Amino acid sequence: MEQRVTDLETKIAFLDDLITSLNDTIYQQDRRIEKLQSQLDNLREQLESVRELLPEDGEEGPPPHY
């Protein structure tokens, strides 16, 4: 009986460490996702800025070789 209790305590300690490790991983991934989302938002803003500088369809002049 004593051995079974010891085995269960060992398993619980292992699972507790595993949960802590998984929580740390989730936290790191969440921070990475937030950073990537911010970068994506910045790229969207830059793309919109570039689009504003481009001529509208039909406003292009003749090709440079004319």
Buried (B, 14 or more C-beta within 10 A) or exposed (E): EEEEEEEEEEEEEEEEEEEEEEEEEEEEEEEEEEEEEEEEEEEEEEEEEEEEEEEEEEEEEEEEEE
